[in-house]
Amino acid sequence: MADRVGFESQHFSLNNPRGEEQGDVPMLLRRLASTLEEMGRIEIRDLILHSDTDDDGDPWPYVTVYYSPLPDDGA
């Protein structure tokens, strides 16, 4: 039987705050970029853009990020 190789990953989801701009995908992607920069050294495993709606039926997209922390390179 072959050895199984795997990895652990973590995840989080991010959306815009409820309101007039909640469906603004470019704003969501800018918020995501800022969040990823603040997280430091990580390896992105997957990004999924979801299309959802709020209770009123208005669009409310969100992104789920799957990632693995990378070891500190000492720099």
N, C-alpha and C positions, 0 to 999 in steps of 0.2 A: 504494500500500500504506500502511495506517495505521501511524503510529509506535507502537511498543510501549512501554508505561509499566510499570515494575516496581519492585520494592523488594527489598532483601536482608533476610533475617531470620535469626535465630539460634534455637536451641532447646536445651532441657534436659528431662530427665525426673526425677521425684522420687517416691520411695515411702517408706513407714515402714520403720524397721529390722526385720529378721527377728525374729520372736518372737510372743508372745501378742497384741500390739496391731497386728500387721502389717496386718490387715484392717480397721482402724478408719478409715473414710472421713472422719468429722469431724476426727479428729486429723490426717489427711493434708492436709485443706483448711486447717487452722490452720497447719501447717508450710509449706504453699504460700504462704499470705498473708504469713507472716513473711519467707520467702525473697524474695518480690516486693518487699516494702517495703525490704529491704536492698539491692536492686539499683538503687534510685534511679529516674531518669527513663527509662521504657521504654514502648513502645506494644505492648500485647498484640495479637497477630495471631490467635491461636487457642489454646484450651485443650481438651485431649482427656483424658477419664478412661478409662483402660484397665482391663479386668478380667482379671487374670492369676492364676495359682496357683503355689505353690512346689513343690518336689520331692515333698512329702508330699500334695499336692492341696489344701492350705489356701489360702483366698483371699489374694491379695497385690496389691491395686490400686495403680496408679501414674498420675501425671498427666504429660503432655507439654505443655510450654508453648512456643509459637512467638512470638517477640517481635522488636522492632527497638529499638535504643537511640535515645533522643531527644537532640538537641543540648542542651548545658548552656545554660540561659537566663540564666546569670550571677547568679541570685538567691542 
